[in-house]
Amino acid sequence: MTETKKNIENTTKRKQYSAPALEKGLDLLELLSQELNGLTIGEITKRLNRSVGELFRMLVVLEQRGYVELPQNTDKYKLTLKMFGLSNRYPPVKKLTLLAKPEMQKLAYQIEQSCHLAIYYGGKGQVIVQQDSPSDRVFSVRLGAEAPLINTCSGHILLAFSLPEMQKIMISKIPAHHPKIVKGEFYEKLQKIALQGYEKILSEQAHGVTDIGYPIFDHNGDVVAALVVPFLAYLDGSHPIELESAMEFIRQSALQISNLLGYQNI
């Protein structure tokens, strides 16, 4: 039995506990993570349906600890990058980042396109490594950006190569503001991606971009990340690498990163 299966069973059996103070703090962090421009304390209390008295001290402590900030000349609280920094100190993520970065730099120069690596976290994909193209014309995804599971290449890869039980858990945790499954064919689409070994779709976020993604596997054979290239087509014919050729380079890079993590494709 893989560790993933064990974790799923433990999740379903685990007793539910309540820690109101902790839950309020997590509610605050999760809410602010969705608001790039921040929120006033009035907006926060309204969104969370709690009183100022319940949340004010919580915000002050989070600010003192560096998780949120209240920039000068504004009354809006914003999330800092401290949580992102902490997540990258987590050993598996740190190892993945260290091993993937050189390969992604190599890939970006081979195909003259940007690339990024996304992992699953809290009902969504999260970009943990990003590499810009060396070309003068660059299209890239921001480091730390969210990748909704249902309508992005990263999300499709993370779902398609996960065990069915894990798929259900991942989908059940999709944030309220992210797209949800609206068609029954979605699971058939995931099966197709798993069979062909990659995903290639027109981006639903930008015109003229084809997203190409391949899975990254660990030593257990479990998918741990998606390597994605938002392929930008050049109308003047100046780009040296065509899409089909780029796909082979991306596939090789994904396999090399997987091998560095101990994956054996038998």
C-alpha positions as CSV (number, residue, x, y, z in Angstrom):
1,M,0.0,0.0,0.0
2,T,1.4,3.4,-1.0
3,E,1.7,6.3,1.5
4,T,-1.0,8.1,-0.5
5,K,-3.5,5.3,0.1
6,K,-2.6,5.2,3.8
7,N,-3.1,9.0,4.1
8,I,-6.5,8.7,2.5
9,E,-7.6,6.0,4.9
10,N,-6.3,8.0,7.9
11,T,-8.1,11.1,6.7
12,T,-11.5,9.3,6.5
13,K,-11.0,7.7,9.9
14,R,-9.6,10.7,11.8
15,K,-11.9,12.1,14.5
16,Q,-13.1,15.7,14.0
17,Y,-11.9,18.2,16.6
18,S,-12.7,21.8,17.1
19,A,-10.2,24.6,18.0
20,P,-12.2,27.9,17.6
21,A,-9.3,30.3,18.0
22,L,-7.2,28.4,15.5
23,E,-10.1,28.2,13.1
24,K,-10.6,32.0,13.3
25,G,-6.9,32.5,12.5
26,L,-7.0,30.1,9.6
27,D,-10.2,31.7,8.3
28,L,-8.5,35.1,8.3
29,L,-5.4,33.8,6.4
30,E,-7.5,31.9,3.8
31,L,-9.7,34.9,3.2
32,L,-6.8,37.3,2.8
33,S,-5.0,34.9,0.4
34,Q,-7.9,35.5,-2.0
35,E,-7.6,39.3,-1.9
36,L,-4.6,40.8,-3.7
37,N,-5.5,44.4,-2.7
38,G,-6.3,43.5,0.9
39,L,-9.5,44.1,3.0
40,T,-10.4,46.5,5.8
41,I,-11.4,45.1,9.2
42,G,-15.0,45.9,8.4
43,E,-14.9,44.0,5.1
44,I,-13.2,41.1,6.9
45,T,-15.8,40.9,9.7
46,K,-18.6,41.0,7.1
47,R,-17.1,38.3,5.0
48,L,-16.5,36.0,7.9
49,N,-19.7,36.9,9.7
50,R,-17.8,37.7,13.0
51,S,-17.5,40.7,15.2
52,V,-14.6,43.2,15.3
53,G,-14.0,42.1,18.9
54,E,-13.5,38.5,17.8
55,L,-11.0,39.3,15.0
56,F,-9.1,42.5,16.0
57,R,-6.6,40.9,18.4
58,M,-6.2,38.0,16.0
59,L,-5.2,40.4,13.2
60,V,-2.8,42.3,15.5
61,V,-1.0,39.1,16.5
62,L,-0.8,37.9,12.8
63,E,0.6,41.3,11.9
64,Q,3.2,41.1,14.8
65,R,4.2,37.6,13.6
66,G,4.6,38.8,10.0
67,Y,1.8,36.9,8.4
68,V,-0.3,40.0,7.5
69,E,0.6,43.6,7.0
70,L,-1.1,47.0,7.2
71,P,0.8,49.2,4.7
72,Q,1.2,52.9,5.5
73,N,-1.6,55.2,4.5
74,T,-4.1,52.4,4.1
75,D,-6.6,50.6,6.3
76,K,-6.5,47.3,4.4
77,Y,-4.8,44.2,5.8
78,K,-2.9,42.2,3.3
79,L,-1.3,38.8,3.4
80,T,2.6,38.8,3.3
81,L,4.8,36.2,1.7
82,K,5.7,34.6,5.0
83,M,3.4,31.6,4.5
84,F,4.9,31.0,1.0
85,G,8.4,31.1,2.5
86,L,7.4,28.6,5.2
87,S,6.0,26.2,2.6
88,N,9.2,26.3,0.7
89,R,11.2,25.3,3.8
90,Y,9.1,22.1,4.1
91,P,11.6,19.4,3.1
92,P,9.6,17.7,0.2
93,V,8.8,21.0,-1.4
94,K,12.4,22.3,-0.9
95,K,13.8,19.1,-2.4
96,L,11.5,19.3,-5.4
97,T,12.4,23.0,-5.9
98,L,16.1,22.4,-5.7
99,L,16.0,19.4,-8.1
100,A,13.6,21.0,-10.6
101,K,15.1,24.5,-11.0
102,P,18.2,23.5,-13.0
103,E,16.2,21.3,-15.3
104,M,13.6,24.1,-15.8
105,Q,16.3,26.6,-16.6
106,K,17.7,24.2,-19.2
107,L,14.2,23.6,-20.7
108,A,13.5,27.3,-21.0
109,Y,16.7,27.8,-23.0
110,Q,16.0,24.8,-25.2
111,I,12.5,25.8,-26.3
112,E,12.7,29.6,-25.6
113,Q,9.5,29.5,-23.6
114,S,8.7,30.1,-19.9
115,C,7.8,27.1,-17.7
116,H,6.5,26.6,-14.2
117,L,6.0,23.8,-11.6
118,A,2.7,23.5,-9.7
119,I,1.9,21.2,-6.8
120,Y,-1.5,20.4,-5.2
121,Y,-2.3,22.4,-2.1
122,G,-5.7,23.0,-0.4
123,G,-8.0,22.3,-3.3
124,K,-5.9,24.0,-5.9
125,G,-2.6,24.0,-7.7
126,Q,0.1,26.3,-6.4
127,V,3.1,27.5,-8.5
128,I,6.2,26.8,-6.5
129,V,8.9,27.2,-9.2
130,Q,8.8,29.6,-12.2
131,Q,11.4,30.1,-15.0
132,D,11.2,32.8,-17.6
133,S,12.1,32.4,-21.2
134,P,15.4,33.9,-22.4
135,S,13.4,35.4,-25.3
136,D,12.7,39.1,-25.6
137,R,9.0,38.2,-25.6
138,V,7.9,36.5,-22.4
139,F,4.6,35.1,-21.2
140,S,4.8,33.5,-17.7
141,V,2.8,32.6,-14.6
142,R,3.7,34.4,-11.4
143,L,5.5,32.5,-8.6
144,G,2.9,31.6,-5.9
145,A,0.0,31.9,-8.3
146,E,-3.1,29.6,-7.8
147,A,-4.0,27.2,-10.5
148,P,-7.7,26.1,-10.3
149,L,-8.0,22.3,-10.7
150,I,-10.9,22.3,-13.1
151,N,-9.9,24.7,-15.9
152,T,-6.1,24.7,-15.9
153,C,-3.5,22.4,-17.4
154,S,-1.8,22.1,-14.0
155,G,-5.0,21.2,-12.3
156,H,-5.9,18.6,-14.9
157,I,-2.4,17.0,-14.6
158,L,-2.6,16.9,-10.8
159,L,-6.1,15.3,-10.9
160,A,-5.6,12.9,-13.8
161,F,-2.6,11.1,-12.4
162,S,-3.9,10.9,-8.8
163,L,-5.6,7.8,-7.4
164,P,-9.5,8.0,-7.7
165,E,-9.9,8.3,-4.0
166,M,-7.5,11.2,-3.9
167,Q,-9.2,12.8,-6.8
168,K,-12.5,12.9,-4.8
169,I,-10.8,14.5,-1.8
170,M,-9.0,17.1,-4.0
171,I,-12.2,18.1,-5.7
172,S,-14.1,18.2,-2.5
173,K,-11.7,20.8,-1.2
174,I,-11.9,23.2,-4.2
175,P,-12.3,26.8,-2.8
176,A,-15.7,28.4,-3.2
177,H,-14.4,31.0,-5.6
178,H,-12.8,28.5,-8.0
179,P,-14.6,26.8,-11.0
180,K,-16.5,23.6,-10.2
181,I,-17.2,20.6,-12.4
182,V,-20.2,21.3,-14.6
183,K,-20.1,18.4,-17.0
184,G,-20.1,14.7,-16.6
185,E,-17.4,14.2,-19.3
186,F,-14.8,15.8,-17.0
187,Y,-13.8,12.4,-15.5
188,E,-13.5,10.9,-19.0
189,K,-11.2,13.8,-19.9
190,L,-9.0,13.0,-16.9
191,Q,-8.8,9.4,-18.0
192,K,-7.8,10.4,-21.5
193,I,-5.0,12.6,-20.1
194,A,-3.7,9.8,-17.9
195,L,-3.7,7.4,-20.9
196,Q,-1.8,9.8,-23.2
197,G,0.6,10.9,-20.4
198,Y,0.2,14.6,-20.8
199,E,-2.2,17.5,-21.3
200,K,-2.3,20.0,-24.2
201,I,-5.1,22.6,-24.2
202,L,-5.7,26.1,-25.3
203,S,-5.4,28.3,-22.3
204,E,-8.7,29.4,-20.8
205,Q,-6.9,32.4,-19.2
206,A,-5.1,33.9,-22.2
207,H,-5.6,34.1,-26.0
208,G,-2.9,32.7,-28.3
209,V,-1.4,30.4,-25.6
210,T,-1.3,26.6,-25.6
211,D,-0.7,25.0,-22.2
212,I,1.4,21.9,-22.3
213,G,1.8,19.9,-19.1
214,Y,3.5,16.6,-18.0
215,P,3.4,15.0,-14.6
216,I,6.2,14.7,-12.1
217,F,6.3,11.5,-10.1
218,D,8.1,10.6,-6.8
219,H,9.9,7.4,-5.8
220,N,6.5,5.8,-4.9
221,G,5.1,6.5,-8.4
222,D,2.7,9.2,-7.0
223,V,2.2,12.4,-8.9
224,V,3.7,15.3,-6.9
225,A,3.7,18.2,-9.4
226,A,2.9,19.3,-12.9
227,L,5.5,20.8,-15.2
228,V,3.7,23.2,-17.5
229,V,4.7,25.4,-20.4
230,P,2.4,28.2,-21.5
231,F,3.5,27.9,-25.2
232,L,3.4,31.3,-26.9
233,A,3.1,31.1,-30.7
234,Y,5.1,33.6,-32.8
235,L,3.3,35.1,-35.8
236,D,6.4,36.2,-37.6
237,G,7.9,32.7,-37.7
238,S,11.0,33.8,-35.6
239,H,10.6,31.2,-33.0
240,P,13.1,28.3,-33.5
241,I,11.1,25.5,-31.9
242,E,7.7,24.3,-33.0
243,L,5.0,23.1,-30.6
244,E,5.4,19.4,-31.3
245,S,9.2,19.5,-30.9
246,A,8.8,21.5,-27.7
247,M,6.5,18.8,-26.3
248,E,9.3,16.2,-26.5
249,F,11.7,18.5,-24.6
250,I,9.0,19.1,-21.9
251,R,8.4,15.4,-21.6
252,Q,12.1,14.7,-21.2
253,S,12.5,17.4,-18.6
254,A,9.5,16.0,-16.6
255,L,10.9,12.5,-16.7
256,Q,14.4,13.8,-15.6
257,I,13.0,15.6,-12.6
258,S,10.9,12.5,-11.7
259,N,14.1,10.3,-12.0
260,L,15.9,12.7,-9.7
261,L,13.1,12.2,-7.1
262,G,13.7,8.4,-7.3
263,Y,11.0,7.5,-9.8
264,Q,11.6,4.4,-11.9
265,N,9.6,4.1,-15.0
266,I,9.4,0.3,-15.3
